[in-house]
């Protein structure tokens, strides 16, 4: 697959999308016009070959992990 970076969409303000690099936790802002598809907070983007792609598989994995952590905390473990 070559070099790529994965980002979580932290928030969207006007035409600016705030991205968090999933590896480095670095914050990056991009213009919404760079994307040819709709996104929302919590979506995962992959940046490869100078393009952004939506990664629904990674998003589902993260949702599952968060739900499992929440259930453990709720049970008091």
Secondary structure as UniProt FT lines:
FT   STRAND          5..13
FT   TURN            14..15
FT   STRAND          16..21
FT   TURN            22..24
FT   STRAND          27..31
FT   HELIX           32..34
FT   TURN            41..42
FT   STRAND          44..48
FT   TURN            49..50
FT   STRAND          51..54
FT   HELIX           56..75
//
